[in-house]
Amino acid sequence: FAIRLCVLNHTSRREDVDAVIDFIERTPVEAAAVAPAAVTEYDRDVRLEDGWLGAPRVDADVIRGLRLFAALEPRDVDRVARMAREVDIPAGATIVEQWEVGREFYAIVEGTARVFKDGRQIDDMGPGDYFGELAALEWGASFSYPRLATVLATSHVRALVLPGPFFNELVRDAPSVGAAIRAAVRTRMP
């Protein structure tokens, strides 16, 4: 079977995807069919511990140490501490790839990264810098931008990652974050 999924189709629901996967898993295969040389298996039932429910709280001092979050009210710092997760990215790893779909927002806590657009270096980033706001923001009617640049870790990077829906709430509810993100969007928008 061949499957074509349109990532921009906002009408697809989890039930639709599950129905297709169930069909593929349960449909009998002709005895003459030849299995491919390598088969990749994916876990359909992701563990909750791997998501935000299982993530430990981020230290409030780490959050307040980032320029973008320095002026947050204590209640907003607490919200970020509950919703963000810290990730460690090895030197040389691609953090995000241009044109991929993703809704996460990244803020660099430690380390350095290089930004490329269409294969050309356009920026260097370090502690306090952030990226992914264009992809994380909800632009209306469930539209969001794909990643418009590739970000590569040039050293070990520790970053905070915020899920897109929470990031949108924070931009709307926290004036200092909203103002900074609007300014970044004006300079980074294609």
N, C-alpha and C positions, 0 to 999 in steps of 0.2 A: 504494500500500500504506500501511497505517497500522500503526505499531508501538507497542505499549504495554510499557514496561519497568518492572518493579517494583524499585526500588533497594534494597528491604529483603529481596529474595529471595536468601538466602545460598547457595542451591543452584545458582544460575546460574554456569557456568564460562566461562572465556574461549572454549573451543571452541563453547559454545552461542551466544554472541554472534557469534562469527565465522561460524558456520553461517547465522545469520539474515542477517547482512550480505552474505555470499556469495550467498544466495538472491536478495536484493533486487538486487544488482549484476548478476546473470547471468540473471534471468528476463526473457524477451522482453516488450516493452511493445507493446500494440496500436497500430497506426498511427493510430487515431482519438484516442488519448490526447493530452491537451494538457499541455505542460510548464508548471509554475508560472512566474510572472514572475521570481522570483529563486530560485536554487538555491545552498544553502550546501554547500561541500565541506569534508570533514574528512580529515586525513591519518591513515590507519589505522596507519601504521608510524612511530611517534614515535621520534625520534632519541635514542639513549642519552645523548648529550651534554646533552640537556635535563633529564635525571634526575639522581639522586644520583651515578651513576657518573662523570658529566662535571663535576660541580660542584667548584669549588675548595674546599680546606679553609678553614674559618672560623678566623680568628685566635684563639688560646687566650685572649689578653687580653680580647677582646670577650666571650667566654663567661664568663670569671671576673668581668667587670665587671657582670654581671647578678645581682641579688640571689638569684634562684632557684638559680643555678649557682655561687655564690661559695664554698660549702663542698664542692664536688665534689673527689674524689680526682683526682690527675693522670691516671690511666688513664681515668676517666670524662670528664674534660675532652677528652682525645684522642678518645674515642668520639663525643662531641658534635661536635667539630671535623670529623670525617669524615662524619657523617650529616646534619648541619644544612646548610641553605643560607641565604644572605642574600638578601633581596628588598628592592627599593626600590619604594615605593608613593607615587604622587603625592598631593598634598593634594586632598581632595574625593572620592577614590576609595573605593568600598566594598571593604573587605578581606574580610569574610565577611557573608553575608546570613542573617537569621533563617530557619530551617526548611530551609535548603539542607543537603545531605549533604556532609560533608567530614571527613577524619580527621587533618588537620594541626593542629599546636600552634604558636602564635605567641608570641614574646617580643620586645617592643619594645626596640630598641637606641637609636634616636634618633627624635625626633618625638612627636607627640601624636595621640590618637584619641579618639573619642566612641562610647559604647556606647548602643544603643537596644534596647528590648524592647517589642514591639507598638506601635512608633512613638513611644514615650516615652523621653526620655533618662534613663538610669539611672546612668551613670558617665562619668568622663573618665580616660584612661590616658596614661601617658608612659613615659620610659625606665625599664626594669626591670619594668614591668607585663607581664602575659601573659594570653592568652585562648585558647580552643579546647580546653581540657583535657577538658571533658565530652564533646565530639565525638571527641576523639582516643583517649580511654580505651576499652579493650575491657571490656565489662561482663558477658561470658559469652555463650556460644552465638552468637558473632559479632554480638552486639547492641551498637550504639553509639547515642548520642543524635545527633539532627540539631543544627544550630547553633541555640542558644536565644536568640541576640541578634544584632543587626546591629552591626558595628564599622566606623566610617567614619573615614578619615584626615582629621584637621583641619589637619595640616601634612604636609610630606614625612615619610614614615616609612621607617626602615630597620629591618627585623625579621629575627630568626632564625626559620626554619620547620623544625620537626622532623616527620618522617613518623610517623603514628600507631603502627605496630608498634614502631618504635624508642623512641618516647616511652613506651610501655607497659613496655618493658624497663628504661628509665631510672628510671621511677617505682618499679618493683619492686626494682631493684638498688642505687639510691643513696638511702640513708635520708633525707638532708636534702631531696631533691627529693620523695620519696614523702610525707614529713610535710607539706610545704608544699602539695602538690597535694591531699592529703586534706582539709586545712583549707580550701582554696579551694572544693573540691567541696561541703563542708558549708554554706558561705555562698552559693554560687551555684546549688545544686540547687533546681529548682522545687518 
